[in-house]
Each structure stands twice: as C-alpha cells, then as structure tokens.
Amino acid sequence: MDIIERLACEEHSQWCQWARHMLDNMTPENIVLWRRQIDTPYLQLSEEDKEKDRVWARRTISHMIDGSF
C-alpha cells in the first residue's frame, strides 16, 4: 500500500472513532463544546486537547514506520 493509502486508512480510523464518540455523546452541552473546539486553532487549544491530537499524530507515524496499516 502506498503512503497516501496508508495515511488515508489512518485518517478513516480516526474519523470512525470520532463519529462513534459523537453519536454516542450528542448532548446540547457537547455540541456547544465541539463548536468551540472547531473554531479554536490548534495552537490555542488546551494542552489536554492538543495531546488528544498528538496521540493520533504519533499513531500515524508509528504505523508509517512499522508498515502495520
């Protein structure tokens, strides 16, 4: 599988996890939170929220290095 396909596969996995979480937790409070997060640039996120994105970045790099897609 070429690098574009491997990255697309990882992105799809990330989207699936997000979509499941969203559908399982859709409350008015979470909708307000998510809208705020959508409008916040990465560099302005809290360290906790940045770390959630870093987890996916590390996962993608790990998969690329070991070819485990």
C-alpha positions as CSV (number, residue, x, y, z in Angstrom):
1,M,0.0,0.0,0.0
2,D,1.5,3.4,-0.9
3,I,1.9,6.2,1.6
4,I,-1.3,8.1,0.5
5,E,-3.4,5.0,1.0
6,R,-1.8,4.3,4.4
7,L,-2.4,7.8,5.6
8,A,-6.0,7.7,4.2
9,C,-6.6,4.5,6.1
10,E,-5.4,6.0,9.4
11,E,-7.5,9.1,8.8
12,H,-10.5,7.0,8.2
13,S,-9.8,5.1,11.5
14,Q,-9.6,8.5,13.3
15,W,-12.9,9.7,11.7
16,C,-14.7,6.4,12.7
17,Q,-13.6,6.8,16.3
18,W,-14.7,10.4,16.4
19,A,-18.1,9.7,14.7
20,R,-18.8,6.9,17.1
21,H,-18.0,9.1,20.1
22,M,-20.0,12.0,18.7
23,L,-23.1,9.8,18.0
24,D,-22.8,8.2,21.5
25,N,-22.4,11.6,23.3
26,M,-24.5,14.1,21.4
27,T,-25.9,16.4,24.1
28,P,-26.6,20.1,23.9
29,E,-23.6,20.7,26.2
30,N,-21.2,18.7,24.0
31,I,-22.5,20.4,20.8
32,V,-21.5,23.8,22.4
33,L,-18.1,22.3,23.4
34,W,-17.4,20.9,20.0
35,R,-18.4,24.1,18.2
36,R,-16.0,26.0,20.4
37,Q,-13.2,23.4,19.7
38,I,-13.9,23.6,15.9
39,D,-13.4,27.4,16.0
40,T,-10.2,27.2,18.0
41,P,-6.9,26.9,16.1
42,Y,-4.7,24.1,17.2
43,L,-2.1,26.3,18.8
44,Q,-4.8,27.9,21.0
45,L,-6.2,24.5,22.3
46,S,-5.6,23.4,25.9
47,E,-2.6,21.1,26.4
48,E,-5.1,18.3,27.1
49,D,-6.9,18.8,23.8
50,K,-3.5,19.1,21.9
51,E,-2.4,15.8,23.4
52,K,-5.5,14.1,22.0
53,D,-4.4,15.2,18.5
54,R,-0.8,14.2,19.3
55,V,-1.9,10.7,20.1
56,W,-3.2,10.4,16.5
57,A,-0.1,12.0,15.1
58,R,2.1,9.5,16.9
59,R,-0.1,6.6,15.8
60,T,0.2,7.7,12.2
61,I,4.0,8.0,12.4
62,S,4.2,4.6,14.2
63,H,2.2,2.9,11.5
64,M,4.2,4.5,8.8
65,I,7.5,3.4,10.4
66,D,6.5,-0.2,11.0
67,G,4.2,-0.5,8.0
68,S,1.4,-2.0,10.1
69,F,-1.5,-0.5,8.2
